[in-house]
Amino acid sequence: MKVTEKGQVTIPKDLREALGIGAGSEVEFACQDDAIVVRKVTDRPTRGSRLADRLRGRGDVRMTTDEIMALTRGR
């Protein structure tokens, strides 16, 4: 396997499948003796949860969730 000019390599399909790595998966690299270890990152918050955390508490509408849901449902 060759490293590209950008420092990229392709993880073989059988290894990606074994580790459950797909498009958009987060991986990390570590040195272990004279080897590079690739691990799928599973303990980091997802992009969606990071976005939700950033937005939490920023609403400026003084309505309850039930009131907002009633408006969206036309009741």
MDTraj code that builds the backbone (N, CA, C; nanometers):
import mdtraj as md
import numpy as np

residues = "MET LYS VAL THR GLU LYS GLY GLN VAL THR ILE PRO LYS ASP LEU ARG GLU ALA LEU GLY ILE GLY ALA GLY SER GLU VAL GLU PHE ALA CYS GLN ASP ASP ALA ILE VAL VAL ARG LYS VAL THR ASP ARG PRO THR ARG GLY SER ARG LEU ALA ASP ARG LEU ARG GLY ARG GLY ASP VAL ARG MET THR THR ASP GLU ILE MET ALA LEU THR ARG GLY ARG".split()
xyz = np.array([
    [0.0858, -0.1166, 0.0000],
    [0.0000, 0.0000, 0.0000],
    [0.0902, 0.1226, 0.0000],
    [0.0592, 0.2176, -0.0858],
    [0.1397, 0.3393, -0.0954],
    [0.0692, 0.4557, -0.0283],
    [0.1497, 0.5451, 0.0226],
    [0.0997, 0.6694, 0.0807],
    [0.1019, 0.7741, -0.0295],
    [-0.0077, 0.8479, -0.0458],
    [-0.0142, 0.9516, -0.1489],
    [0.0679, 1.0723, -0.1073],
    [0.0826, 1.1676, -0.1988],
    [0.1559, 1.2909, -0.1683],
    [0.0901, 1.3678, -0.0546],
    [-0.0400, 1.3510, -0.0376],
    [-0.1132, 1.4175, 0.0704],
    [-0.1055, 1.3402, 0.2012],
    [-0.0362, 1.2256, 0.2024],
    [-0.0249, 1.1455, 0.3239],
    [-0.1436, 1.0543, 0.3460],
    [-0.2196, 1.0257, 0.2406],
    [-0.3392, 0.9441, 0.2535],
    [-0.3121, 0.7992, 0.2143],
    [-0.3842, 0.7087, 0.2777],
    [-0.3840, 0.5675, 0.2408],
    [-0.5292, 0.5205, 0.2378],
    [-0.5536, 0.4126, 0.1685],
    [-0.6870, 0.3539, 0.1642],
    [-0.6920, 0.2371, 0.2602],
    [-0.7903, 0.2392, 0.3499],
    [-0.8086, 0.1265, 0.4416],
    [-0.8775, 0.0165, 0.3620],
    [-0.8194, -0.1020, 0.3563],
    [-0.8797, -0.2101, 0.2780],
    [-1.0237, -0.2399, 0.3219],
    [-1.1058, -0.2781, 0.2223],
    [-1.2486, -0.3007, 0.2456],
    [-1.2748, -0.4018, 0.3567],
    [-1.1988, -0.5130, 0.3591],
    [-1.2248, -0.6144, 0.4617],
    [-1.1997, -0.5609, 0.6022],
    [-1.1005, -0.4739, 0.6175],
    [-1.0745, -0.4130, 0.7491],
    [-1.1822, -0.3113, 0.7847],
    [-1.2251, -0.2297, 0.6860],
    [-1.3331, -0.1329, 0.7117],
    [-1.4592, -0.2051, 0.7561],
    [-1.4915, -0.3134, 0.6883],
    [-1.6123, -0.3891, 0.7251],
    [-1.5984, -0.4518, 0.8635],
    [-1.4804, -0.5058, 0.8933],
    [-1.4590, -0.5695, 1.0244],
    [-1.4710, -0.4689, 1.1383],
    [-1.4277, -0.3442, 1.1134],
    [-1.4322, -0.2414, 1.2176],
    [-1.5594, -0.1570, 1.2126],
    [-1.6425, -0.1788, 1.1115],
    [-1.7644, -0.0992, 1.0986],
    [-1.7355, 0.0438, 1.0586],
    [-1.6320, 0.0640, 0.9783],
    [-1.5941, 0.1982, 0.9334],
    [-1.6574, 0.2232, 0.7979],
    [-1.7366, 0.3297, 0.7894],
    [-1.7999, 0.3678, 0.6641],
    [-1.7750, 0.5148, 0.6371],
    [-1.8343, 0.5646, 0.5311],
    [-1.8200, 0.7056, 0.4957],
    [-1.8646, 0.7919, 0.6134],
    [-1.7842, 0.8869, 0.6504],
    [-1.8151, 0.9766, 0.7610],
    [-1.7736, 0.9253, 0.8976],
    [-1.7237, 0.8032, 0.9052],
    [-1.6781, 0.7492, 1.0342],
    [-1.5549, 0.8253, 1.0812],
    [-1.5423, 0.8372, 1.2111],
    [-1.4238, 0.8984, 1.2707],
    [-1.3263, 0.7879, 1.3076],
    [-1.1996, 0.8067, 1.2721],
    [-1.0961, 0.7115, 1.3108],
    [-0.9829, 0.7873, 1.3780],
    [-0.9051, 0.7156, 1.4573],
    [-0.7873, 0.7751, 1.5190],
    [-0.6693, 0.6838, 1.4937],
    [-0.5519, 0.7440, 1.4914],
    [-0.4291, 0.6706, 1.4675],
    [-0.3422, 0.6785, 1.5920],
    [-0.2731, 0.5687, 1.6219],
    [-0.1841, 0.5644, 1.7373],
    [-0.0587, 0.4857, 1.6993],
    [0.0527, 0.5208, 1.7617],
    [0.1764, 0.4455, 1.7433],
    [0.1837, 0.3376, 1.8502],
    [0.2171, 0.2178, 1.8082],
    [0.2312, 0.1073, 1.9025],
    [0.3542, 0.0284, 1.8587],
    [0.4611, 0.0435, 1.9353],
    [0.5911, -0.0128, 1.8987],
    [0.6302, 0.0412, 1.7615],
    [0.6450, -0.0462, 1.6625],
    [0.6833, 0.0005, 1.5298],
    [0.5659, -0.0064, 1.4320],
    [0.4420, 0.0008, 1.4844],
    [0.3232, -0.0099, 1.3999],
    [0.2328, 0.1114, 1.4192],
    [0.1471, 0.1344, 1.3215],
    [0.0427, 0.2358, 1.3307],
    [-0.0885, 0.1610, 1.3512],
    [-0.1610, 0.1978, 1.4539],
    [-0.2882, 0.1332, 1.4861],
    [-0.4008, 0.2287, 1.4491],
    [-0.5009, 0.1767, 1.3781],
    [-0.6180, 0.2555, 1.3397],
    [-0.7361, 0.2051, 1.4210],
    [-0.8065, 0.2979, 1.4860],
    [-0.9233, 0.2610, 1.5657],
    [-1.0421, 0.3461, 1.5231],
    [-1.1586, 0.2834, 1.5223],
    [-1.2810, 0.3590, 1.5003],
    [-1.3132, 0.4333, 1.6291],
    [-1.3431, 0.5602, 1.6172],
    [-1.3767, 0.6418, 1.7339],
    [-1.5246, 0.6222, 1.7633],
    [-1.5546, 0.5768, 1.8849],
    [-1.6941, 0.5521, 1.9215],
    [-1.7378, 0.6315, 2.0436],
    [-1.6439, 0.6926, 2.1145],
    [-1.6821, 0.7595, 2.2390],
    [-1.6921, 0.9108, 2.2253],
    [-1.6752, 0.9634, 2.1057],
    [-1.6903, 1.1070, 2.0859],
    [-1.8353, 1.1390, 2.0543],
    [-1.8794, 1.2580, 2.0923],
    [-2.0161, 1.2968, 2.0575],
    [-2.0307, 1.3075, 1.9057],
    [-2.1483, 1.2744, 1.8553],
    [-2.1740, 1.2843, 1.7126],
    [-2.1902, 1.4310, 1.6726],
    [-2.1852, 1.4573, 1.5435],
    [-2.2028, 1.5934, 1.4936],
    [-2.3389, 1.6480, 1.5367],
    [-2.4430, 1.5645, 1.5277],
    [-2.5769, 1.6081, 1.5665],
    [-2.5864, 1.6428, 1.7137],
    [-2.5248, 1.5616, 1.7995],
    [-2.5324, 1.5909, 1.9431],
    [-2.4503, 1.7144, 1.9780],
    [-2.3389, 1.7370, 1.9073],
    [-2.2613, 1.8602, 1.9308],
    [-2.3428, 1.9823, 1.8913],
    [-2.4156, 1.9737, 1.7792],
    [-2.4999, 2.0839, 1.7342],
    [-2.6129, 2.1092, 1.8337],
    [-2.6776, 2.0026, 1.8783],
    [-2.7864, 2.0170, 1.9749],
    [-2.7363, 2.0792, 2.1049],
    [-2.6184, 2.0374, 2.1509],
    [-2.5603, 2.0947, 2.2729],
    [-2.5340, 2.2436, 2.2558],
    [-2.4864, 2.2814, 2.1376],
    [-2.4554, 2.4222, 2.1128],
    [-2.5818, 2.5077, 2.1095],
    [-2.6911, 2.4501, 2.0619],
    [-2.8162, 2.5261, 2.0501],
    [-2.9027, 2.5220, 2.1753],
    [-2.8778, 2.4255, 2.2623],
    [-2.9604, 2.4082, 2.3820],
    [-2.9610, 2.5361, 2.4659],
    [-3.0815, 2.5806, 2.5028],
    [-3.0963, 2.6971, 2.5888],
    [-3.0913, 2.8295, 2.5153],
    [-3.0840, 2.8280, 2.3821],
    [-3.0743, 2.9527, 2.3068],
    [-3.2082, 3.0033, 2.2559],
    [-3.3124, 2.9258, 2.2723],
    [-3.4432, 2.9694, 2.2230],
    [-3.4917, 3.0926, 2.2973],
    [-3.5566, 3.1826, 2.2250],
    [-3.6052, 3.3043, 2.2905],
    [-3.7570, 3.3125, 2.2904],
    [-3.8223, 3.2031, 2.2566],
    [-3.9683, 3.1994, 2.2571],
    [-4.0134, 3.1530, 2.3942],
    [-4.1047, 3.2284, 2.4528],
    [-4.1525, 3.1951, 2.5868],
    [-4.2772, 3.1075, 2.5789],
    [-4.2651, 2.9950, 2.5093],
    [-4.3772, 2.9026, 2.4960],
    [-4.3302, 2.7650, 2.5404],
    [-4.4246, 2.6865, 2.5850],
    [-4.3907, 2.5489, 2.6205],
    [-4.3831, 2.4661, 2.4920],
    [-4.3243, 2.3504, 2.5031],
    [-4.3170, 2.2598, 2.3878],
    [-4.4570, 2.2242, 2.3398],
    [-4.5481, 2.1999, 2.4325],
    [-4.6858, 2.1659, 2.3942],
    [-4.7520, 2.2801, 2.3169],
    [-4.7274, 2.4031, 2.3575],
    [-4.7843, 2.5179, 2.2865],
    [-4.7273, 2.5291, 2.1450],
    [-4.5987, 2.5085, 2.1321],
    [-4.5357, 2.5143, 2.0002],
    [-4.5884, 2.4022, 1.9104],
    [-4.6009, 2.2821, 1.9655],
    [-4.6518, 2.1685, 1.8884],
    [-4.7964, 2.1938, 1.8444],
    [-4.8773, 2.2539, 1.9301],
    [-5.0150, 2.2861, 1.8951],
    [-5.0185, 2.3858, 1.7784],
    [-4.9275, 2.4829, 1.7778],
    [-4.9207, 2.5795, 1.6673],
    [-4.8811, 2.5110, 1.5368],
    [-4.7829, 2.4224, 1.5428],
    [-4.7373, 2.3568, 1.4210],
    [-4.8407, 2.2590, 1.3666],
    [-4.9255, 2.2083, 1.4535],
    [-5.0293, 2.1138, 1.4102],
    [-5.1610, 2.1844, 1.3757],
    [-5.1642, 2.3153, 1.3949],
    [-5.2832, 2.3920, 1.3593],
    [-5.3999, 2.3753, 1.4529],
    [-5.3739, 2.3535, 1.5802],
    [-5.4834, 2.3360, 1.6777],
    [-5.5075, 2.4614, 1.7547],
])
top = md.Topology()
chain = top.add_chain()
for i, resn in enumerate(residues, 1):
    res = top.add_residue(resn, chain, resSeq=i)
    for name in ("N", "CA", "C"):
        top.add_atom(name, md.element.get_by_symbol(name[0]), res)
traj = md.Trajectory(xyz[None], top)
